[in-house]
Amino acid sequence: MSKPSIRAKIAKLELIHPTEGACGWVLDVVGFDSPRVRSKIKEVAASAAAKPHADGITVEKMNADQRSNAEITASAVVGWNQAFADADESIGPYTHETALAILAAEDIGWVLDQVQAFMSKRANFFRSDD
């Protein structure tokens, strides 16, 4: 039996396409406990606090909230496999900017949903390599 880790690890998330199922597309993801995600959460919160707040719900506020959500989630994606890079001509090799573009794209929101659901389960980042 392996010794449990006290620190979270990078985890592999295999995306499940909504109609095709598993396609071999794998993202490398860190959880909410990682320094890079915690730093991005603080950055987004500070930016939001510095902006004037409009009363009620506006399209601009909803768009800003969606963008902030995508920014935080993109900070958790630290790589992907070649199959995902080849899945669409707009993807290619991992860059943070491309991860943000993918997670902010409204027409592929299922990717954002899966990454966030995976991140929300802390145990995903403490699994042994066995």
C-alpha positions in Angstrom: 0.0 0.0 0.0 1.4 3.4 -1.0 1.8 6.2 1.5 -0.8 9.0 1.0 0.4 12.4 -0.2 -0.2 15.5 1.9 0.0 17.7 -1.2 -2.3 17.6 -4.2 -0.9 16.4 -7.5 -1.6 17.3 -11.1 -4.4 15.0 -12.2 -5.5 13.7 -15.6 -9.0 14.4 -16.7 -10.3 12.5 -19.7 -13.0 14.6 -21.3 -16.2 12.8 -22.3 -17.7 14.3 -25.4 -21.5 14.9 -25.0 -22.4 12.7 -27.9 -19.3 10.6 -28.8 -18.2 9.6 -25.3 -14.6 9.1 -24.5 -12.3 10.3 -27.3 -8.9 10.1 -25.6 -8.8 13.8 -25.0 -6.9 14.3 -21.7 -6.3 17.5 -19.8 -3.7 18.0 -17.0 -5.5 19.8 -14.2 -4.7 21.1 -10.7 -7.3 21.6 -8.0 -8.5 24.6 -6.0 -5.8 23.9 -3.5 -3.0 24.7 -6.0 -1.1 28.0 -5.6 -1.8 29.0 -9.2 -5.6 28.6 -8.8 -5.7 30.4 -5.4 -3.6 33.2 -6.9 -6.0 33.6 -9.8 -9.0 33.6 -7.5 -7.5 36.4 -5.5 -6.6 38.3 -8.7 -10.1 38.0 -10.1 -11.7 39.0 -6.7 -9.4 42.1 -6.4 -10.3 43.1 -10.0 -14.0 42.7 -9.3 -13.7 44.7 -6.1 -12.0 47.6 -7.9 -14.8 48.0 -10.5 -18.0 50.0 -9.8 -21.0 47.8 -9.2 -24.1 48.2 -11.2 -27.4 47.6 -9.5 -29.3 44.5 -10.8 -28.2 42.1 -13.4 -26.8 43.4 -16.7 -25.5 41.6 -19.7 -22.1 43.2 -19.1 -22.0 41.9 -15.5 -23.0 38.4 -16.7 -20.3 38.4 -19.4 -17.7 39.6 -16.8 -18.8 36.9 -14.4 -18.5 34.2 -17.1 -15.1 35.5 -18.1 -13.9 35.5 -14.5 -15.2 31.9 -14.1 -13.3 30.9 -17.3 -10.1 32.6 -16.1 -10.1 30.8 -12.7 -10.8 27.4 -14.4 -8.1 28.0 -17.1 -5.6 28.6 -14.3 -6.2 25.0 -13.3 -5.5 23.5 -16.7 -1.7 23.1 -17.0 -1.5 20.9 -20.1 -3.2 18.4 -22.5 -2.4 15.4 -24.6 -1.7 15.4 -28.3 -5.1 13.9 -29.1 -6.8 17.0 -27.6 -4.3 19.3 -29.4 -5.3 17.6 -32.7 -9.1 17.7 -31.9 -9.6 21.1 -33.6 -7.4 23.4 -35.6 -7.9 26.1 -33.0 -6.3 24.1 -30.2 -2.8 23.0 -30.9 -0.1 22.7 -28.2 -1.0 23.8 -24.7 -0.7 27.5 -23.8 -2.6 29.2 -21.0 -4.1 31.6 -23.6 -5.5 28.7 -25.6 -6.9 27.1 -22.5 -8.6 30.3 -21.6 -10.0 30.7 -25.1 -11.4 27.1 -25.0 -12.9 27.5 -21.6 -14.5 30.9 -22.4 -16.0 29.7 -25.7 -19.8 29.5 -25.3 -20.2 26.8 -28.0 -18.0 24.3 -26.1 -19.2 25.0 -22.6 -19.3 21.3 -21.9 -15.5 21.4 -21.5 -15.7 24.1 -18.8 -18.4 22.2 -17.0 -16.3 19.0 -16.9 -13.2 20.7 -15.7 -15.1 22.5 -13.0 -16.8 19.3 -11.9 -13.5 17.5 -11.8 -11.8 20.3 -9.8 -14.6 20.2 -7.2 -13.7 16.7 -6.2 -10.6 17.1 -4.0 -9.9 13.4 -4.0 -9.1 13.5 -7.8 -5.8 15.2 -6.8 -4.7 12.8 -4.2 -5.0 9.5 -6.0 -2.0 7.3 -6.1 -0.2 6.5 -9.3 -0.8 2.8 -8.8 
